[in-house]
Amino acid sequence: MATAPKTHRPDALTMEVVELIGDVVARFYADYEEAAGEHALTGPQARLLSLLSVEPLPMRKLAQKLKCEPSNVTGIVDRLESRGLVERRPDPADRRVKVAAATDEGLNVARDLREGLHFAREPLAGLSAAERRSLRDLLRRMLAG
């Protein structure tokens, strides 16, 4: 009779870290939603605008990054475009493809959103530069895995 493989249970420290990461994510999203609301944006609109503040992206790529359907992205871009925060442009690499790009006003709002996130800034200010670098490096390692 074959025995079932043993499932590895995480130790208490690992579980505590996982729960703390969950708490950090929840607080980050709550702060992000509040910052978005101050600009009359929904969370998804703010996240899309944040992505476009880095570089223009095709709708398909935005949908992948936001983990949603392309039709949802089209609606979000339409609403941001009607407010003058985003515009559609031909992709310089393939003129048949349209990319969404943040306008100057959109870049200003995206910057204000980042600067409006108080949750992480205040606790991080209490860490030394070496501790912040260490935290950054550990988070990078976790995300690279």
C-alpha positions in Angstrom: 0.0 0.0 0.0 1.5 3.3 -1.1 1.7 6.1 1.4 0.6 9.5 0.5 3.5 12.0 0.2 3.9 14.2 3.3 2.9 17.8 2.7 5.4 20.2 4.0 3.8 22.6 6.5 5.4 26.0 6.8 6.9 26.8 10.1 5.5 29.4 12.4 8.0 32.1 11.4 7.2 31.6 7.7 3.4 31.8 8.4 4.0 35.0 10.4 5.9 36.6 7.6 3.2 35.6 5.1 0.5 37.2 7.3 2.6 40.3 7.6 3.1 40.5 3.9 -0.7 40.2 3.5 -1.3 43.0 6.0 1.2 45.2 4.1 -0.5 44.5 0.8 -4.0 45.2 2.3 -2.8 48.5 3.8 -1.0 49.5 0.6 -4.2 48.9 -1.5 -6.4 50.8 1.0 -3.9 53.8 0.9 -3.8 53.5 -2.9 -7.6 53.6 -3.2 -7.8 56.6 -0.9 -5.1 58.5 -2.9 -7.0 57.5 -6.1 -10.3 58.8 -4.7 -8.7 62.2 -4.0 -8.3 62.5 -7.8 -11.8 61.1 -8.5 -10.2 57.9 -9.9 -11.0 54.3 -9.2 -8.2 52.0 -8.1 -7.9 50.3 -11.5 -7.8 53.7 -13.2 -5.0 54.8 -10.9 -3.1 51.6 -11.4 -3.4 51.9 -15.2 -2.3 55.6 -15.1 0.7 54.6 -12.9 1.7 51.9 -15.5 1.5 54.5 -18.3 3.5 57.0 -16.4 6.5 54.7 -16.9 5.9 54.0 -20.6 3.2 53.9 -23.3 1.8 50.4 -23.6 -0.5 48.5 -26.0 -4.0 47.5 -24.6 -3.0 43.8 -24.6 0.0 44.5 -22.4 -2.0 46.7 -20.1 -4.5 43.9 -19.7 -1.7 41.4 -18.9 -0.2 43.7 -16.3 -3.6 44.5 -14.7 -4.7 40.9 -14.9 -8.0 41.7 -16.6 -9.8 41.4 -19.9 -8.7 43.7 -22.7 -12.3 45.0 -23.0 -12.0 46.2 -19.4 -8.8 48.1 -20.2 -10.5 49.7 -23.2 -13.2 51.1 -20.9 -10.7 52.3 -18.3 -8.6 54.0 -21.1 -11.8 55.6 -22.5 -12.6 57.1 -19.1 -9.1 58.4 -18.5 -8.9 59.7 -22.1 -12.2 61.7 -21.6 -10.5 63.4 -18.6 -7.4 64.3 -20.7 -5.1 62.0 -18.6 -4.4 59.4 -21.3 -4.3 59.4 -25.1 -4.1 56.7 -27.8 -1.1 56.9 -30.2 0.2 54.7 -33.0 3.0 52.4 -31.7 6.3 53.7 -33.2 7.4 50.0 -33.7 4.2 49.0 -35.5 1.9 51.7 -36.8 -1.0 49.3 -37.0 -1.0 48.9 -33.2 -2.3 51.7 -30.8 -0.7 52.3 -27.5 -2.1 54.2 -24.5 0.1 56.9 -23.2 -0.2 59.3 -20.2 -0.6 62.9 -21.2 1.3 65.6 -19.3 -1.7 66.0 -17.0 -1.8 62.3 -16.6 1.9 62.2 -15.6 1.2 65.0 -13.0 -1.7 63.0 -11.5 0.4 59.8 -11.5 3.2 61.7 -9.6 0.6 63.1 -7.1 -0.7 59.6 -6.6 2.7 58.2 -5.7 3.4 61.2 -3.5 0.0 60.7 -1.8 0.8 57.2 -0.6 1.5 57.8 3.1 1.3 54.2 4.4 4.7 53.0 3.3 6.5 56.3 3.4 6.1 57.0 7.1 7.2 53.5 8.4 10.0 53.4 5.9 11.3 56.8 7.1 11.8 55.1 10.5 14.3 52.6 9.0 17.9 53.5 8.3 19.1 53.6 4.7 20.9 50.3 5.3 17.6 48.7 6.5 15.7 50.1 3.5 18.3 48.7 1.2 18.2 45.3 2.9 14.4 45.3 2.7 14.5 46.2 -1.0 17.0 43.5 -1.7 15.0 40.9 0.2 11.8 41.9 -1.7 13.6 41.7 -5.0 14.9 38.2 -4.2 11.4 37.1 -3.3 9.9 38.5 -6.5 12.7 37.0 -8.7 11.9 33.5 -7.4 
